[in-house]
Amino acid sequence: MRRSIPMARSLLAMPAMPQAARATGARFAGRWTTEKVPMGPADPILGLNDAFNKDTDPRKMNLGVGAYRDDNGKPYVLPSIREAEKRLFEKGANKEYAGITGIKEFNDASIKFAYGADSAPLKEGRIAAAQVLSGTGGGRLAFEFYARFVGKNVPIYMPDPTWANHLPMAKDAGLSLATYRYYNKKTFGLDLEGMLEDIKAAKDGSIFMLHACAHNPTGVDPSAEQWKEISALCKKKNHMLFVDMAYQGFASGDANKDAEGLRILVEDGHDLMLAQSFAKNFGLYGERVGCFSAIGSTVEETERLLSQIKILIRPMYSNPPINGARIVAAVLDDPILNKQWYAECKGMADRILAMRDLLKDGLVKAGSTKNWDHVTAQIGMFTFSGMTPEQVEKLRQEYHIYLTKNGRISMAGVTSKNVTYLAEAMHTVTK
């Protein structure tokens, strides 16, 4: 029989509490000391935004953020997106969970959009697809897959340079990082010779990451003929390919043209993986809409791939958000909205292209004798200007123009109202 201990005895048996601990509001020493959890470095882009927001100069320009702005420098929601939202609201769709792989209509529309309606793997049912958390979610899922089924610490070859977030995404998944030559600093263009040499030198069956279009941060893309060379050599080396496609339609204004590199790889028989983002081209930045897909050699292999994709997703975030995916599916599946979106997306791309022309012309008018042809030769949201970190800092300190230290300019922040000021400032710091 259990004996109860009298309250007085139990209290007397308790060890005395230190005086400091008994004081009101007193706490024991922190568990997470700086030795255990050091202060992490600030994100360079977010830090840039903070500095920009604190700047009171009326001439200030934020050319660091990769988000589209209209010619008044304001965020832009596409009318086709607004119409799709209206239809979904009037339809009264529920808010139930999506499955692990998300909304089927969205996945089906996404892979048709990327691979093309006539794609052999699409027609043959050899594409495993899952809705993910935009391009970052798709990339992280690919890297987790490689780490689990190819091996931890296996190198993944990324272009030099690449989007900064690619590096920690792969590293945190357990892969080791390697690079291949991509950008020629002397020509401000593609280093095709160096790229092919590095692809050839890598161990057979290595993992290579490619940007489908509007390479971030350089804006330099291979031509169709160069894509064919890259594809043939990767095929010969039996390399595994992961393709990141964040700008389809936004780069040139033609979604099919922007998918040309991807489709060349698929036609050549690469069983690649693809991450699509709908942030830039649909303006759905905060909705976190993306699609991850993997091509199998057979339907049976594709089913196995999908089963493992689900297993990876389930403990990571269980299932994706539904609103943005419903919007994209509504636009892509409706002929009228689809046509409207194509025109609006081309309008965004055309504005960026026009700003490139104005910037280059402005540099010439300002008196610059440097060759700025790369400003108009590059494509997409960014211009890799070739400016040094010192010149970038001078732009910030003296002209209140904010961009990343590597000289990357977000052309979305350039407008017809500020492009002359930017050109004159760039000329001054690059003399």
C-alpha positions in Angstrom: 0.0 0.0 0.0 1.4 3.4 -1.0 2.1 5.8 1.9 1.5 9.5 1.5 4.3 11.8 2.8 3.0 14.6 5.0 3.3 18.0 3.4 5.6 19.4 6.1 8.1 16.5 5.7 8.1 16.8 1.9 8.8 20.5 2.0 11.5 20.0 4.5 13.1 17.4 2.3 13.4 19.7 -0.7 16.8 21.3 -1.2 17.0 25.0 -0.4 16.6 27.3 -3.4 19.4 29.8 -4.0 18.5 33.4 -2.8 19.1 34.7 -6.3 16.7 32.2 -7.9 14.0 33.1 -5.4 14.1 36.8 -6.3 11.3 38.0 -8.5 12.1 37.8 -12.2 15.5 36.1 -11.6 16.5 33.4 -14.1 19.1 30.7 -14.2 22.1 31.1 -16.6 21.0 31.0 -20.3 21.0 27.6 -21.9 21.9 28.9 -25.3 25.2 30.6 -24.7 27.1 32.3 -27.5 29.5 29.4 -27.6 26.6 27.0 -28.3 24.6 29.4 -30.5 26.6 32.2 -32.0 25.0 35.2 -33.6 24.4 34.4 -37.3 25.4 36.8 -40.1 22.7 39.0 -41.5 21.2 38.0 -44.9 23.0 40.3 -47.4 19.8 41.1 -49.3 17.7 41.8 -46.2 20.5 43.9 -44.8 20.5 45.9 -47.9 16.8 46.4 -47.6 17.1 47.6 -44.0 19.8 50.2 -45.0 17.6 51.3 -47.9 14.5 51.7 -45.7 16.5 53.9 -43.2 17.9 56.1 -46.0 15.9 59.4 -46.2 17.4 60.7 -49.4 14.6 61.1 -52.0 16.9 59.9 -54.8 17.5 56.5 -53.2 17.2 53.4 -55.4 16.8 49.8 -54.3 18.4 47.6 -57.0 19.0 44.6 -54.8 15.6 42.9 -54.5 14.6 40.3 -57.1 10.9 41.4 -57.4 9.2 43.1 -60.3 8.2 46.7 -60.0 6.2 48.8 -62.4 7.5 52.0 -64.0 6.5 53.9 -60.9 8.6 51.6 -58.7 5.5 49.9 -57.2 4.7 46.2 -56.7 2.5 44.9 -59.5 -0.3 42.3 -59.3 -1.2 41.0 -62.8 -4.8 41.6 -63.8 -5.1 37.9 -64.9 -4.2 36.9 -61.3 -6.8 39.2 -59.9 -9.4 37.7 -62.2 -8.4 34.2 -61.2 -8.7 35.2 -57.5 -12.1 36.6 -58.1 -13.4 33.4 -59.8 -12.0 31.2 -57.0 -13.7 33.4 -54.4 -17.0 33.3 -56.2 -16.6 29.5 -56.6 -16.4 29.2 -52.8 -13.6 26.7 -52.8 -12.9 25.0 -49.4 -9.8 25.3 -47.3 -9.1 21.6 -46.8 -5.6 20.2 -46.8 -4.1 19.3 -50.2 -2.4 15.9 -50.4 1.3 15.5 -49.9 2.0 16.3 -53.5 -0.5 19.2 -53.6 -3.2 20.1 -56.1 -3.3 17.7 -59.1 -4.6 20.3 -61.5 -1.7 22.6 -60.7 0.9 19.9 -61.1 -0.6 18.8 -64.4 -0.7 22.4 -65.7 2.9 23.1 -64.5 4.6 20.2 -66.2 2.7 20.9 -69.4 3.8 24.5 -69.2 7.5 23.6 -68.6 8.0 20.5 -70.8 5.5 21.4 -73.6 2.3 19.6 -74.6 4.2 17.4 -77.1 6.9 16.2 -74.6 7.4 12.5 -74.8 7.8 11.9 -71.1 4.6 13.9 -70.5 2.6 11.9 -73.0 4.0 8.6 -71.7 3.3 9.3 -68.0 7.0 9.4 -67.0 7.0 12.6 -65.0 6.6 12.5 -61.3 5.4 15.9 -60.1 4.7 17.5 -56.7 3.7 21.0 -55.7 6.4 22.6 -53.5 7.3 25.8 -51.7 8.4 27.8 -54.8 11.9 27.3 -56.3 13.7 27.1 -52.9 11.4 24.3 -51.9 11.9 22.5 -55.2 15.7 22.8 -55.0 15.9 21.7 -51.4 13.8 18.6 -52.2 16.1 17.7 -55.1 19.2 18.1 -52.9 17.6 15.9 -50.2 16.7 13.3 -52.8 20.3 13.2 -54.1 21.7 13.1 -50.6 19.5 10.1 -49.7 19.8 8.1 -52.9 23.1 9.1 -54.4 24.9 9.7 -51.1 25.9 12.2 -48.4 28.8 14.4 -49.2 28.5 13.7 -52.9 29.5 16.8 -54.9 27.0 18.8 -56.8 28.4 21.0 -59.5 27.0 24.5 -59.6 27.7 27.4 -62.1 30.2 30.0 -60.9 28.5 32.2 -59.9 25.0 31.0 -59.0 22.1 32.3 -56.8 23.6 32.6 -53.3 20.8 30.5 -51.7 21.7 27.4 -53.8 24.9 26.9 -51.8 23.4 26.6 -48.3 20.4 24.6 -49.6 22.7 21.9 -51.0 25.1 22.0 -48.1 22.3 21.7 -45.5 20.9 18.7 -47.4 24.3 17.0 -46.9 25.9 17.4 -50.3 29.3 18.8 -50.9 29.8 21.9 -53.1 31.7 22.1 -56.4 31.6 24.6 -59.2 32.0 24.7 -63.0 33.1 27.7 -65.0 30.2 29.6 -66.4 30.7 33.4 -66.5 33.6 35.0 -68.4 34.5 38.2 -66.5 36.4 39.5 -69.5 33.6 39.2 -72.1 30.7 39.5 -69.6 29.3 36.5 -71.4 29.2 32.7 -71.2 32.5 30.8 -70.7 31.3 27.9 -72.9 34.8 26.5 -73.3 35.5 26.4 -69.6 32.1 25.0 -68.8 32.5 22.1 -71.3 36.0 21.4 -69.9 34.7 21.2 -66.4 31.7 19.0 -67.4 34.2 16.7 -69.2 36.6 16.6 -66.2 34.0 15.7 -63.6 33.6 12.0 -62.7 31.1 10.1 -64.8 27.6 10.2 -63.2 28.2 13.5 -61.3 25.3 15.8 -60.4 25.2 19.1 -62.3 22.8 22.0 -61.6 21.8 24.2 -64.5 19.7 27.4 -64.8 17.0 27.0 -67.4 16.9 30.7 -68.4 17.7 34.2 -67.1 20.7 32.9 -65.1 20.9 34.5 -61.7 22.9 36.6 -61.1 24.6 37.1 -64.5 21.6 37.2 -67.0 23.8 35.1 -69.3 22.2 32.1 -71.0 23.5 29.6 -73.6 22.1 29.8 -77.1 20.1 26.8 -78.5 23.2 25.5 -80.2 25.2 25.8 -77.0 22.5 24.0 -75.1 22.9 21.1 -77.6 26.6 21.0 -77.0 26.1 21.0 -73.2 23.4 18.3 -73.4 25.5 16.0 -75.6 28.5 16.1 -73.3 26.4 15.6 -70.2 24.8 12.7 -71.9 28.1 11.2 -72.8 29.3 11.6 -69.2 26.1 10.1 -67.8 25.7 13.1 -65.5 22.6 13.6 -63.4 21.0 17.0 -64.1 19.0 19.3 -61.8 17.4 22.3 -63.6 16.3 25.4 -61.8 13.6 27.3 -63.8 12.5 30.5 -62.0 11.9 32.8 -64.9 10.0 31.0 -67.6 8.2 33.7 -69.7 9.7 36.5 -67.7 13.1 36.3 -69.4 12.2 36.9 -73.0 8.5 37.4 -72.8 8.0 34.0 -74.6 7.5 31.1 -72.2 8.2 28.5 -74.9 11.5 30.2 -75.9 12.6 30.4 -72.3 12.0 26.6 -71.9 14.1 25.8 -75.0 17.2 24.7 -73.0 15.1 22.4 -70.8 13.3 20.9 -73.7 16.6 20.2 -75.6 17.8 18.3 -72.5 14.6 16.3 -72.3 14.6 15.5 -76.0 18.1 14.2 -75.6 16.8 11.7 -73.1 18.2 13.1 -69.8 16.2 11.7 -66.8 16.5 15.1 -65.1 14.9 16.8 -62.1 13.3 20.2 -62.4 12.3 23.0 -59.9 9.8 25.5 -61.2 8.9 28.8 -59.5 5.9 30.9 -60.2 7.0 33.9 -58.1 8.5 36.1 -60.8 6.5 35.1 -63.9 3.1 35.2 -62.1 4.0 37.8 -59.5 3.1 35.4 -56.7 6.1 36.0 -54.5 4.4 35.6 -51.2 2.2 32.7 -52.2 5.3 30.3 -52.4 4.1 28.5 -55.5 6.4 25.9 -57.2 6.5 22.5 -58.8 9.1 19.8 -58.5 9.3 17.1 -61.1 11.5 14.1 -62.0 11.6 12.2 -65.2 11.7 8.4 -65.0 12.9 6.0 -67.7 9.7 3.9 -67.3 6.3 4.4 -65.8 7.2 2.0 -63.0 10.4 3.9 -62.2 8.4 7.2 -62.2 6.0 5.7 -59.6 8.9 4.7 -57.4 10.3 8.2 -57.7 7.0 9.8 -56.7 6.7 7.4 -53.7 10.1 8.6 -52.4 9.3 12.2 -53.1 6.2 11.9 -50.9 8.3 10.3 -48.1 10.7 13.2 -48.2 8.0 15.9 -48.2 5.9 14.4 -45.4 8.2 15.1 -42.5 9.5 18.3 -44.1 6.3 20.3 -44.4 3.6 17.7 -44.7 1.7 19.3 -47.6 1.8 22.6 -49.5 -0.4 25.8 -49.3 -3.3 25.7 -51.7 -4.2 29.3 -52.7 -1.4 30.2 -55.0 -1.5 26.8 -56.7 -5.2 27.2 -57.4 -4.5 30.6 -58.9 -1.8 29.3 -61.3 -3.9 26.3 -62.3 -6.9 28.6 -63.0 -4.8 30.8 -65.3 -3.0 28.1 -67.1 -6.1 25.9 -67.7 -8.4 28.7 -68.9 -7.8 29.7 -72.6 -8.8 33.3 -72.0 -6.9 33.9 -68.8 -3.9 32.0 -70.3 -3.8 34.3 -73.3 -4.2 37.4 -71.0 -1.4 36.2 -68.7 1.0 35.6 -71.7 0.4 39.3 -72.8 0.9 40.6 -69.2 4.1 38.5 -68.7 5.5 39.8 -72.0 4.7 43.3 -70.8 6.8 42.8 -67.7 9.7 41.4 -69.8 9.4 44.1 -72.3 9.7 46.8 -69.6 12.9 45.2 -68.3 14.3 45.1 -71.9 13.4 48.7 -72.4 15.2 49.7 -69.2 18.3 47.9 -70.4 18.3 49.9 -73.6 17.8 53.2 -71.7 20.5 52.3 -69.2 23.1 51.6 -71.9 22.1 54.7 -73.8 22.3 56.7 -70.6 25.8 55.5 -69.9 26.9 56.6 -73.4 25.3 60.0 -73.0 26.9 60.5 -69.6 30.3 60.2 -71.4 31.3 56.6 -70.5 33.8 55.1 -73.0 33.5 51.7 -71.5 31.9 48.8 -73.4 28.4 48.3 -71.9 27.1 45.9 -74.5 26.5 43.3 -71.9 23.7 45.4 -70.3 21.5 44.7 -73.3 23.0 41.3 -74.2 22.1 39.8 -70.8 18.5 38.8 -70.1 16.0 38.5 -67.3 15.7 40.4 -64.1 19.4 41.0 -63.4 22.3 42.8 -65.0 25.7 41.6 -63.9 27.3 45.0 -64.3 31.0 44.2 -63.8 31.3 46.9 -61.1 33.7 46.1 -58.2 32.6 46.0 -54.5 34.4 49.3 -54.0 32.4 50.9 -56.9 29.2 49.5 -55.5 29.9 50.9 -52.1 30.6 54.3 -53.6 27.2 54.1 -55.4 25.6 53.5 -52.0 27.5 56.1 -50.0 27.5 58.9 -52.5 24.4 58.3 -54.6 22.1 56.3 -52.3 21.9 53.5 -54.9 21.7 50.0 -53.3 22.8 46.8 -55.0 24.6 43.6 -54.0 28.4 43.8 -53.7 29.0 41.6 -56.7 27.6 44.3 -58.9 24.3 42.7 -59.7 21.6 45.2 -60.6 17.9 44.3 -60.3 16.6 45.9 -63.5 13.1 45.7 -62.0 14.0 48.6 -59.8 15.0 50.8 -62.7 12.3 53.1 -64.1 12.1 55.7 -66.8 12.2 58.3 -64.0 15.5 57.2 -62.4 17.5 55.5 -65.2 19.3 58.7 -66.1 20.4 59.3 -62.5 21.6 55.6 -62.3 23.5 55.9 -65.6 25.3 59.1 -64.5 26.2 57.6 -61.1 27.5 54.4 -62.7 29.6 56.4 -65.1 31.1 58.5 -62.3 32.1 55.5 -60.1 33.5 53.5 -63.1 35.7 56.2 -64.6 
